[in-house]
Amino acid sequence: MIIVDDVHKRYHTDHGVGKWVLKGVSFAIPPKVSVGLVGRNGAGKSTLLRLIGGVDTPSRGRIERHCRVSWPMGYGGGLHGTLTGRQNAKFVCRIHGCEDDLDERVAMVEDFAELGEAFDDPVKTYSSGMKSRLQFGLSLAFDFDVYISDEVTAAGDAAFRAKAAAAFQKVADHAGLIMVSHAEGTLRQFCTAGIWLHEGRAHWFDDLDEALKHYKESLTA
């Protein structure tokens, strides 16, 4: 289970403290429930994913993770730009204590990411899509209870998107998902519940269709 309790978030900018992106967000995600996160551009969807994934911290409030949660797939951070894709993969595997089968896991990442010779180039030379594919492959190399995806199924060509969708389907059979996607069909394919982010607050719906309904109504309001 993941518990988000009264979470607030805002960032410091060159002009001082910015406005609140999230204001008192609270909800609980039960085990093995796949959730679609919807809201307008700038509503704080990616911010919330980073907080849940532990790559950012709330300004106020708390997040409890009673399970193993992946980093947000599609988020470009967390990779060392001066290291190659292969070196990054080895580094992450070692952090997760996978010394015994390190070569096997790195080979899995290389095969899935389909970066070709660029796998041995510095990550700072990668496009955002290449970084997303590398992180996607890295996430799939480990058994998490919950996988987080930020538009990752939109990365790459049609063949890679189909491959990513198939991988997500396999993951959904045994783990939970928290997913952001502007493709409604993708959310319907993988998610049952929904969270609608609106004006800094989160609204939980057991039925994804209800979340999508409120989101669409907010666009025409």
HELIX and SHEET records of a PDB file:
HELIX    1   1 LYS A   45  GLY A   53  1                                   9    
HELIX    2   2 GLY A   85  ILE A   95  1                                  11    
HELIX    3   3 LEU A  102  ALA A  113  1                                  12    
HELIX    4   4 GLY A  116  ASP A  120  5                                   5    
HELIX    5   5 VAL A  123  THR A  125  5                                   3    
HELIX    6   6 SER A  128  LEU A  140  1                                  13    
HELIX    7   7 VAL A  152  ALA A  154  5                                   3    
HELIX    8   8 ALA A  158  ALA A  172  1                                  15    
HELIX    9   9 GLU A  184  PHE A  190  1                                   7    
HELIX   10  10 LEU A  208  THR A  220  1                                  13    
SHEET    1   A 3 LEU A  22  ILE A  29  0                                        
SHEET    2   A 3 ILE A   2  LYS A   9 -1                                        
SHEET    3   A 3 ARG A  60  ARG A  65 -1                                        
SHEET    1   B 2 HIS A  12  THR A  13  0                                        
SHEET    2   B 2 GLY A  16  VAL A  17 -1                                        
SHEET    1   C 6 VAL A  69  MET A  73  0                                        
SHEET    2   C 6 VAL A 146  ASP A 150  1                                        
SHEET    3   C 6 GLY A 176  VAL A 180  1                                        
SHEET    4   C 6 VAL A  35  GLY A  39  1                                        
SHEET    5   C 6 ALA A 193  HIS A 198  1                                        
SHEET    6   C 6 ARG A 201  PHE A 205 -1                                        
END                                                                             
